[in-house]
Amino acid sequence: MKIIELKNVTKKYRRKTVFSSFSYLFEQGKTYLFVGDNGSGKTTLIKGLLKLIRFSGGSMKMAPVKYTFLPERIDLPETITVENFLINIGLIKGVTNIKDKTVSLLKEWDLEGNKKIKELSKGMRQKILIIQLLLDDADLYFFDEPLSGLDSFSRNRFLSLIRELKKSGKTLIISSHYPDHYSYDKILHFANGEIHEGFN
């Protein structure tokens, strides 16, 4: 089953063309890996798929599925505790038993809930972003450089999570500088304003 269909999508910023006339079909239950240098268009395509930015041309159709997004970076509120932040995110998402889920995930990811976010390292902040993603279930998962700042334990835990999501039939779209870390179905290479499918 197709989950996203792109036809001749183009993205331009003034005189710069990020990519042009890109057509592609994303299918349910598969893992897609985006690879390329910084500025090659990986994040731009993800934001376009999420409708956070508009494509300059072409068309996109997305199946009516629930999706969630792990950005490469985001400004977090500095003075709130980790646990309170995650509980508030869960309440916004309408998650039931949010307190229990938060405590369980904090333990699983070895993160102290009573610390204020301003006290945390980059790797710990990345764990918060991963946990907020896991508070609720989705069909389609977007990950933009998810391994950034993670220690070896957390990196292995995250890669295990990816395998679990794939096994449960989720559709995964991952942007990464570390393709060797992942098992994937399709890989897209971004370079010189073009996107090409490679081989697993």
N, C-alpha and C positions, 0 to 999 in steps of 0.2 A: 504494500500500500504506500502510495506517495504521500509524504508529509509536507514537503515544500517543493514548489516548482518555480524555477527562475527562467525567464525568457529574455535574453538580450539585455540584461541589466548593466547599467553603466553608472559610475560615480565619478564626478569631477568636482574639484575645488578650484575655482577660477581657471587658471591656465593648466593646472595639473590634472591629468587623468589617472585616477587610482586604478581602475580597471574598466574595460568596455566590452559590450556585446557578450556577456557571460551568461550562458544557459546551462542549467544543471537541475537534476532531480535528486532530492534527498528522500530516502525511503525509510519507513518505520522500522525500528529495531536494529539499525546499523550504526556503526561508529565511524565518524568522519574526522579526519585530522587535517588541520590547516598548518602548513609550514612555510616559512619564508623569513626574510630579514625584517627588522623593524622598519615600519613605514611602507611595507609592501602591499598592505591592504587587508590583512587578516581581520583585524579588529573592525575595520570599516565595513567589511562584508557582514560580520556578526551583528553589528549595530543596525545594518540595513535589514537583515533577517528579523531582528527584534522590533523593527519599525521605530527605532530610536532616532534614526536619520532617514531621509528620503533618498532613494536612488535618483540619479539624474535622468535616467531613461530606462525603458524596459518594463517588465511586469513581474509580479510575484503573487503566487497563490499559496496559502498555507491552510492545512487541514485544521479543523476546530479542536485543537488539542491544548492541554495545559502545559505551559513551559516555564522554565526558570533559568536564571542567568548568574554566573559567577564572573564578575568583571575582574580585569587585571588589577585595578586599583580603584578605591573609592574613599571619599572623606567620611570618616566615622566620627560620631559625637565623642569628644574626648573625656568628658566629666562623668559619664554614666558608667555603671559597672557592666562587665561583660554579660552577666546573667540577666540583668534588667534590660539591657539592649536587646538580647535575643528573645526574651519574653515579649517585649513590645512588638518586635518584628512578627513573632508568632501570632499575637493578637490581631495585628493588621491583616495577616493572611487568613485569619479565622481558624487557626489550628486548635484542636481540642487537646486537653491534658497538656497544655504548653509547658507548665512548670516541670512536670515529670520528664517530658521529652528533652527539655533544655538541660536538666541535670544529668540525664543519661548521656547526651551527646558531649557535654563538657567533660565527663569522665572518660568517654571513649577517645576523645581527642586530647586528653591530658592538658586541660585548660582550666585555670582557676576562675570561678564565676564571680568572686567578690572583688577582683581587681578592677580598677578603672581602666578604661581603654587607653588613656594617655600613658599608662605605665607599661604598655605592651610593646614588644619588638615587632618588626615587620612580619616575621614568621607567625607570631601569635595572632596578629591582625588577619593574616591570611586564613588561619584556622577559623576565626569568627565568620569570615565570608563563606567558608565551606559549610560550617554548621548552620548558618541561616538558610542556606540552600536546602539543607536536609530536613528542616523542620516540617516540611510539607512534601507530599508526593507529587510528581509531575510525569508527563509523557516524554517531553523533549527537554534536554539539558544542554545549555551552552556554557562552555568553560573557556575563559580567555587567560592564557598563561597561568594555569592553576597551581603549578609547582613553585611559583616564585616565592622565595624566602623560607620555604619549608625545610625543617631538619629531616634527617634520614628516616626517622620513625614516622613522622607525619607524611612524608612523601610516599613511603611504602603503604601506609594506611590509605592514602588517597588513591593510589593505583589499584589497591584491592577493592576500594569502593567502585571505581570505574568498571572493574570486572564484574562486580555484583550487579551494577545497574544494567550492564550489557546483557548479562545472563537472564535478567528479569524482563528483557524485551524493550528496554528504553532506547530512545534515539539520542545519540550523543554527538555533539559538534564541539571539537576541542582545537583551540589554537595553542601551539606549543613550539618552543625552540628545541625540544627534546623528543623527537619522533621515536627514538629507539626505546623509550620507556613504555610505549603504548602498544597494545594489540588493537588493530583497527581493520575496518572493511575497505575503506576508501581513503586516499590521501590526495589533497589538493596542494599544489605548489604555486606560491605567489612570487612573481618576479617581473620586473620591468613593465608593470602595468598589465600583465596578463596572468591568467589563472589556468593551470593545466592539471589534469588528473594524472597521478602517477600510479605506481604499482605497489601492492602490499609486499 
